[in-house]
Amino acid sequence: MENYYTLLNIEKNASYRDIKRAFRERAKVLHPDIAGKSAEAQMRRLLTAYEVLSSPDRRFEYDRAYERFIGSKGFDYRNFLKDRADPPSQARLVFFLLLHLEDEAALEVWNKNGGLDFSLEKYLDREDWMDCAFLLAEELDKRRRPYEAFMLLLGITREERRRPYFKHFMEDVEKLLKELVRLRLKSAVDGETYLGCLESLLGLGFSSKEERRWMDAMAETLHRLEKGPAPARFACRNSFAKRA
């Protein structure tokens, strides 16, 4: 569990003004426009810390949780989680390792627990699950595992459409999702799986241009698999027109 006070370099009794000032100072250094793409994960962590500590209710809950899990002197939260085989502890371990930039170890735990079949959303708070899933997706993409990355990002997108949370970083989520579809997903999965992935994107609030592009790709894939006639491309467009 991340120490948000240490991350912002403030005291535990810091005022809202202190928290805001500390966030601005750190953001100037870590903002991706200044520090580059490699600082994006750190910037997300900083923003999460600011959002939690600047809300009295969320700060209270965070302080209580932090004291419970790592507040006592000499308590090793990582080993505490490693020694517990129950799914909630394993999910927290994945998130803990990702936040501490132990990416390989996090993926090892995630894989061991079933990968995509390990429902992190069942065991983590909503916000932690969404943060964890995005960090996992980035690491999976780096390791040329686009399908798994896509499925995690799809889950985030669906949840964000249902109830916004990722506002500041949804642009990054959608950018990576579309990049996976455009450049890496098709060659990594079979045709049926590719069709299913494209279909799952329709109706999620993406632009008409994006949806038309995906429906054209679906039609071409269907034709290649001999699942439908050549004019399927136009049938897809007509279907979109009716929905619009």
C-alpha positions in Angstrom: 0.0 0.0 0.0 1.5 3.3 -1.1 2.3 6.0 1.5 0.7 9.0 -0.1 2.2 11.4 2.4 5.7 10.3 1.5 4.8 10.4 -2.2 3.8 14.1 -1.8 6.6 14.8 0.6 4.2 16.2 3.3 3.5 15.5 7.0 0.6 13.4 8.0 -1.1 16.4 9.6 -0.7 18.5 6.4 -3.5 21.0 5.6 -5.4 21.0 2.3 -3.3 24.0 1.3 -0.1 22.1 2.0 -1.4 19.1 0.0 -2.3 21.2 -3.0 1.0 23.1 -3.0 3.0 19.9 -2.7 1.0 18.3 -5.5 1.7 21.3 -7.8 5.4 21.2 -7.1 5.7 17.5 -7.8 3.5 17.7 -10.8 5.7 20.3 -12.4 8.6 17.8 -12.2 6.7 14.6 -13.1 4.3 15.9 -15.8 4.8 13.8 -19.0 5.1 16.9 -21.1 8.3 17.7 -19.0 9.6 14.4 -17.8 8.5 12.3 -20.8 6.3 9.2 -21.2 8.3 7.3 -18.7 7.0 9.5 -15.9 3.3 8.8 -16.7 2.9 6.0 -14.2 4.5 8.2 -11.4 2.2 11.1 -12.4 -0.8 8.8 -12.1 0.3 7.8 -8.6 0.8 11.4 -7.6 -2.6 12.3 -8.9 -4.2 9.5 -7.0 -2.5 10.6 -3.8 -3.7 14.1 -4.3 -7.3 13.1 -5.0 -7.4 10.9 -1.9 -5.7 13.2 0.6 -7.6 16.3 -0.6 -11.0 14.6 0.1 -11.7 14.5 3.9 -13.7 11.3 3.6 -11.3 9.5 1.4 -8.4 10.7 3.5 -10.0 9.3 6.6 -10.5 5.9 5.0 -7.0 5.9 3.6 -5.4 6.7 7.0 -7.4 4.0 8.7 -6.4 1.4 6.0 -2.8 2.5 6.1 -2.6 2.2 9.9 -4.1 -1.2 9.7 -1.8 -2.6 7.1 1.5 -0.9 7.5 1.2 1.5 10.4 2.9 -0.7 12.9 6.7 -0.5 13.2 8.6 -3.1 11.3 5.6 -4.5 9.5 6.4 -5.8 6.0 3.3 -5.5 3.9 4.8 -7.2 0.9 5.7 -10.3 2.8 2.4 -10.2 4.6 0.6 -10.5 1.3 3.0 -13.0 -0.2 2.4 -15.4 2.7 -1.4 -15.3 2.2 -2.8 -17.4 -0.7 -6.4 -16.0 -0.6 -7.4 -14.1 -3.7 -8.0 -10.7 -2.1 -4.4 -10.7 -0.7 -3.0 -11.9 -4.0 -4.9 -9.1 -5.8 -3.5 -6.5 -3.4 0.0 -8.0 -3.9 -0.3 -7.5 -7.7 -1.3 -3.8 -7.2 1.4 -3.3 -4.5 4.1 -4.6 -6.8 3.0 -2.5 -9.7 3.0 0.6 -7.6 6.5 -0.1 -6.5 7.6 -0.7 -10.1 8.2 -4.4 -9.6 6.5 -5.2 -12.9 7.9 -8.7 -13.5 7.0 -9.8 -10.0 3.5 -8.4 -10.4 2.9 -10.2 -13.7 4.2 -13.4 -12.2 1.7 -13.2 -9.4 -1.1 -12.3 -11.8 -0.3 -15.1 -14.2 0.0 -17.6 -11.3 -3.5 -16.7 -10.2 -5.1 -17.1 -13.7 -4.3 -14.0 -15.6 -7.5 -12.7 -17.2 -9.5 -15.3 -15.2 -8.3 -13.6 -12.0 -11.1 -11.1 -11.4 -9.2 -8.2 -9.8 -12.4 -6.2 -9.6 -13.8 -8.7 -7.1 -11.0 -8.1 -4.7 -9.9 -4.5 -5.0 -11.7 -1.2 -4.4 -13.1 0.1 -7.7 -10.5 2.9 -8.0 -7.6 0.5 -7.1 -8.8 -2.1 -9.6 -9.0 0.5 -12.4 -5.5 1.8 -11.7 -4.1 -1.7 -11.3 -5.7 -2.9 -14.6 -4.3 0.0 -16.5 -0.8 -0.5 -15.1 -1.1 -4.2 -16.0 -2.3 -3.5 -19.5 0.8 -1.2 -20.1 3.1 -4.0 -18.9 1.4 -6.7 -21.0 1.6 -4.5 -24.1 5.3 -4.0 -23.6 5.7 -7.8 -23.5 3.7 -8.3 -26.7 0.6 -9.7 -25.1 -1.9 -7.4 -26.8 -5.0 -9.5 -26.3 -4.7 -9.5 -22.5 -3.9 -5.8 -22.5 -7.0 -5.2 -24.7 -9.3 -7.1 -22.4 -8.1 -5.2 -19.3 -8.5 -1.8 -21.1 -12.0 -2.8 -22.4 -13.0 -3.5 -18.8 -11.8 -0.1 -17.6 -13.6 1.6 -20.5 -16.9 -0.1 -19.8 -16.7 0.8 -16.1 -15.7 4.4 -16.9 -18.7 4.8 -19.2 -20.9 3.5 -16.4 -19.4 5.8 -13.7 -16.5 8.1 -14.5 -13.4 8.0 -12.4 -10.4 8.0 -14.8 -11.3 11.4 -16.1 -7.7 12.7 -16.2 -6.3 9.6 -17.8 -9.1 8.1 -19.9 -7.4 9.7 -22.9 -4.4 7.5 -22.3 -6.6 4.4 -21.8 -8.5 5.0 -25.1 -5.3 5.9 -27.0 -3.6 2.6 -26.0 -6.8 0.7 -26.7 -7.1 2.0 -30.2 -3.4 1.6 -30.8 -3.7 -2.1 -29.9 -6.6 -2.6 -32.3 -4.9 -0.7 -35.1 -1.4 -2.1 -34.8 -1.0 -5.3 -32.8 -4.2 -7.2 -31.9 -5.1 -8.6 -35.4 -1.9 -10.5 -35.8 -1.9 -11.8 -32.3 -5.3 -13.6 -32.3 -7.4 -15.7 -34.5 -10.1 -14.2 -36.8 -13.0 -15.1 -34.5 -11.4 -13.6 -31.5 -10.5 -10.4 -33.5 -14.1 -10.1 -34.6 -15.3 -10.4 -31.0 -12.9 -7.7 -29.8 -14.0 -5.3 -32.5 -17.7 -6.0 -31.8 -17.2 -5.3 -28.1 -16.0 -1.8 -28.9 -19.2 -0.8 -30.6 -21.7 1.2 -28.6 -19.1 2.3 -26.0 -19.2 6.0 -27.0 -16.3 6.1 -29.4 -16.5 8.4 -32.4 -18.6 7.6 -35.5 -15.4 7.5 -37.5 -13.8 5.0 -35.2 -16.9 2.8 -35.2 -17.1 2.8 -39.0 -13.4 1.8 -39.2 -14.0 -1.1 -36.9 -17.1 -2.2 -38.7 -15.2 -2.2 -42.0 -12.5 -4.3 -40.4 -15.2 -6.7 -39.1 -16.7 -7.0 -42.6 -13.3 -7.7 -44.1 -12.5 -10.3 -41.5 -15.8 -11.9 -42.0 -15.3 -12.1 -45.8 -11.8 -13.5 -45.3 -13.1 -16.2 -43.0 -15.9 -16.9 -45.5 -18.5 -16.2 -42.9 -20.5 -13.8 -45.0 -20.7 -12.4 -48.6 -18.4 -9.8 -50.0 -20.9 -6.9 -49.6 -20.9 -7.4 -45.8 -18.8 -4.2 -45.6 -21.8 -2.2 -46.7 -24.2 -4.1 -44.5 -22.1 -3.1 -41.5 -22.3 0.6 -42.6 -26.1 0.3 -43.0 -26.3 -1.3 -39.6 -24.4 1.6 -38.1 -26.6 4.2 -39.9 -29.7 2.6 -38.4 -28.2 2.7 -34.9 -27.1 6.3 -35.3 
